[in-house]
Amino acid sequence: MSALSDGPCGPLIPMPELTPDALRSAVAKIAASRVPALTQHLFEATTNAQQSQSLAPLRAFVHA
């Protein structure tokens, strides 16, 4: 897997799996204060996917 951010000392953490739980765990490790925003974004993406009957909003969430 690739890394989230390559700095002078290497990546902050290994690239997580592209699943909601793995992404939530990664965000909690590097910016715990952003977990509520991530959860809200996931909720909105899920709602949009259901309303539009498309996986595009979920794909956009995972890659954001």
MDTraj code that builds the backbone (N, CA, C; nanometers):
import mdtraj as md
import numpy as np

residues = "MET SER ALA LEU SER ASP GLY PRO CYS GLY PRO LEU ILE PRO MET PRO GLU LEU THR PRO ASP ALA LEU ARG SER ALA VAL ALA LYS ILE ALA ALA SER ARG VAL PRO ALA LEU THR GLN HIS LEU PHE GLU ALA THR THR ASN ALA GLN GLN SER GLN SER LEU ALA PRO LEU ARG ALA PHE VAL HIS ALA".split()
xyz = np.array([
    [0.0831, -0.1183, 0.0000],
    [0.0000, 0.0000, 0.0000],
    [0.0870, 0.1239, 0.0000],
    [0.0301, 0.2307, -0.0482],
    [0.1034, 0.3561, -0.0472],
    [0.0770, 0.4291, 0.0843],
    [0.1392, 0.5433, 0.0982],
    [0.1290, 0.6184, 0.2238],
    [0.0361, 0.7371, 0.2079],
    [-0.0092, 0.7906, 0.3206],
    [-0.0938, 0.9093, 0.3184],
    [-0.0158, 1.0336, 0.2807],
    [0.0989, 1.0518, 0.3398],
    [0.1773, 1.1717, 0.3147],
    [0.3246, 1.1402, 0.3344],
    [0.4037, 1.1617, 0.2325],
    [0.5472, 1.1402, 0.2452],
    [0.6130, 1.2701, 0.2870],
    [0.6634, 1.2738, 0.4063],
    [0.7363, 1.3887, 0.4558],
    [0.8833, 1.3558, 0.4598],
    [0.9632, 1.4389, 0.5243],
    [1.1064, 1.4132, 0.5305],
    [1.1392, 1.2841, 0.6056],
    [1.0490, 1.2382, 0.6918],
    [1.0725, 1.1165, 0.7697],
    [0.9870, 1.0001, 0.7206],
    [0.9176, 1.0154, 0.6114],
    [0.8330, 0.9089, 0.5601],
    [0.6860, 0.9352, 0.5859],
    [0.6029, 0.8363, 0.5573],
    [0.4582, 0.8542, 0.5726],
    [0.4173, 0.8654, 0.7188],
    [0.3060, 0.9367, 0.7418],
    [0.2527, 0.9482, 0.8775],
    [0.2034, 0.8124, 0.9264],
    [0.1250, 0.7441, 0.8437],
    [0.0754, 0.6101, 0.8721],
    [0.0636, 0.5366, 0.7391],
    [0.0582, 0.4039, 0.7403],
    [0.0357, 0.3320, 0.6146],
    [-0.1013, 0.3662, 0.5576],
    [-0.1128, 0.3601, 0.4272],
    [-0.2413, 0.3862, 0.3613],
    [-0.3429, 0.2843, 0.4116],
    [-0.4577, 0.3310, 0.4658],
    [-0.5580, 0.2374, 0.5162],
    [-0.6352, 0.1722, 0.4019],
    [-0.7034, 0.0636, 0.4364],
    [-0.7973, 0.0049, 0.3409],
    [-0.9048, 0.1089, 0.3120],
    [-0.9678, 0.1003, 0.1976],
    [-1.0701, 0.1977, 0.1601],
    [-1.2080, 0.1505, 0.2061],
    [-1.2194, 0.1337, 0.3377],
    [-1.3468, 0.0988, 0.3997],
    [-1.3780, 0.2058, 0.5037],
    [-1.5037, 0.2271, 0.5344],
    [-1.5370, 0.3304, 0.6341],
    [-1.4665, 0.3096, 0.7688],
    [-1.4634, 0.1863, 0.8190],
    [-1.3995, 0.1618, 0.9489],
    [-1.2500, 0.1894, 0.9450],
    [-1.1837, 0.1460, 0.8387],
    [-1.0389, 0.1684, 0.8278],
    [-1.0085, 0.3170, 0.8109],
    [-1.0899, 0.3865, 0.7326],
    [-1.0688, 0.5305, 0.7146],
    [-1.0937, 0.6066, 0.8444],
    [-1.1982, 0.5673, 0.9175],
    [-1.2279, 0.6313, 1.0464],
    [-1.1122, 0.6099, 1.1446],
    [-1.0570, 0.4907, 1.1469],
    [-0.9447, 0.4602, 1.2350],
    [-0.8215, 0.5427, 1.1976],
    [-0.7956, 0.5559, 1.0686],
    [-0.6805, 0.6347, 1.0231],
    [-0.6974, 0.7816, 1.0600],
    [-0.8168, 0.8356, 1.0402],
    [-0.8420, 0.9752, 1.0753],
    [-0.8264, 0.9942, 1.2264],
    [-0.8738, 0.8994, 1.3037],
    [-0.8613, 0.9087, 1.4494],
    [-0.7144, 0.9127, 1.4930],
    [-0.6287, 0.8439, 1.4199],
    [-0.4858, 0.8416, 1.4543],
    [-0.4166, 0.9736, 1.4229],
    [-0.4544, 1.0378, 1.3120],
    [-0.3804, 1.1580, 1.2712],
    [-0.4530, 1.2889, 1.3002],
    [-0.5862, 1.2841, 1.3165],
    [-0.6632, 1.4067, 1.3435],
    [-0.7953, 1.3687, 1.4090],
    [-0.7881, 1.3269, 1.5342],
    [-0.9062, 1.2763, 1.6046],
    [-1.0223, 1.3764, 1.6039],
    [-0.9929, 1.5027, 1.6043],
    [-1.0988, 1.6036, 1.6054],
    [-1.1806, 1.6038, 1.4765],
    [-1.1301, 1.5409, 1.3707],
    [-1.1994, 1.5386, 1.2415],
    [-1.2917, 1.4185, 1.2240],
    [-1.2937, 1.3257, 1.3222],
    [-1.3783, 1.2066, 1.3104],
    [-1.5265, 1.2438, 1.2972],
    [-1.5800, 1.3383, 1.3750],
    [-1.7214, 1.3746, 1.3548],
    [-1.7510, 1.4258, 1.2131],
    [-1.6621, 1.5023, 1.1552],
    [-1.6818, 1.5511, 1.0180],
    [-1.6783, 1.4351, 0.9190],
    [-1.5898, 1.3403, 0.9419],
    [-1.5825, 1.2220, 0.8563],
    [-1.7126, 1.1430, 0.8651],
    [-1.7632, 1.1249, 0.9854],
    [-1.8882, 1.0518, 1.0051],
    [-2.0044, 1.1229, 0.9360],
    [-2.0093, 1.2544, 0.9469],
    [-2.1139, 1.3318, 0.8799],
    [-2.1026, 1.3195, 0.7284],
    [-1.9819, 1.3257, 0.6766],
    [-1.9589, 1.3127, 0.5328],
    [-2.0043, 1.1746, 0.4852],
    [-1.9751, 1.0699, 0.5626],
    [-2.0185, 0.9349, 0.5273],
    [-2.1709, 0.9259, 0.5274],
    [-2.2357, 0.9833, 0.6283],
    [-2.3816, 0.9833, 0.6349],
    [-2.4414, 1.0515, 0.5114],
    [-2.3869, 1.1672, 0.4746],
    [-2.4359, 1.2404, 0.3578],
    [-2.4132, 1.1614, 0.2294],
    [-2.2966, 1.0978, 0.2170],
    [-2.2669, 1.0190, 0.0975],
    [-2.3620, 0.8999, 0.0863],
    [-2.3903, 0.8361, 0.1991],
    [-2.4821, 0.7223, 0.1993],
    [-2.6230, 0.7669, 0.1600],
    [-2.6677, 0.8774, 0.2166],
    [-2.8002, 0.9306, 0.1839],
    [-2.8084, 0.9662, 0.0358],
    [-2.7056, 1.0333, -0.0158],
    [-2.7046, 1.0717, -0.1578],
    [-2.7024, 0.9483, -0.2483],
    [-2.6285, 0.8456, -0.2076],
    [-2.6222, 0.7228, -0.2866],
    [-2.7596, 0.6563, -0.2926],
    [-2.8295, 0.6544, -0.1799],
    [-2.9633, 0.5944, -0.1773],
    [-3.0609, 0.6749, -0.2623],
    [-3.0567, 0.8058, -0.2492],
    [-3.1505, 0.8905, -0.3225],
    [-3.1263, 0.8867, -0.4735],
    [-3.0003, 0.8821, -0.5124],
    [-2.9676, 0.8823, -0.6543],
    [-2.9570, 0.7416, -0.7133],
    [-2.9641, 0.6406, -0.6267],
    [-2.9481, 0.5014, -0.6682],
    [-2.8192, 0.4831, -0.7474],
    [-2.7116, 0.5391, -0.6910],
    [-2.5807, 0.5363, -0.7545],
    [-2.4731, 0.5188, -0.6472],
    [-2.3675, 0.4500, -0.6822],
    [-2.2553, 0.4351, -0.5899],
    [-2.1554, 0.5506, -0.5991],
    [-2.1774, 0.6411, -0.6915],
    [-2.0836, 0.7521, -0.7114],
    [-2.0586, 0.8332, -0.5837],
    [-2.1609, 0.8683, -0.5047],
    [-2.1330, 0.9439, -0.3820],
    [-2.0447, 0.8665, -0.2826],
    [-2.0621, 0.7360, -0.2759],
    [-1.9784, 0.6559, -0.1858],
    [-1.8358, 0.6458, -0.2378],
    [-1.8204, 0.6345, -0.3675],
    [-1.6851, 0.6325, -0.4255],
    [-1.6139, 0.7657, -0.3985],
    [-1.6879, 0.8753, -0.4123],
    [-1.6300, 1.0062, -0.3860],
    [-1.5894, 1.0188, -0.2392],
    [-1.6718, 0.9666, -0.1485],
    [-1.6392, 0.9689, -0.0060],
    [-1.5094, 0.8941, 0.0209],
    [-1.4979, 0.7740, -0.0312],
    [-1.3812, 0.6899, -0.0058],
    [-1.2535, 0.7566, -0.0560],
    [-1.2618, 0.8236, -0.1682],
    [-1.1420, 0.8852, -0.2252],
    [-1.1146, 1.0256, -0.1724],
    [-1.2096, 1.0822, -0.0999],
    [-1.1862, 1.2129, -0.0376],
    [-1.1101, 1.1932, 0.0898],
])
top = md.Topology()
chain = top.add_chain()
for i, resn in enumerate(residues, 1):
    res = top.add_residue(resn, chain, resSeq=i)
    for name in ("N", "CA", "C"):
        top.add_atom(name, md.element.get_by_symbol(name[0]), res)
traj = md.Trajectory(xyz[None], top)
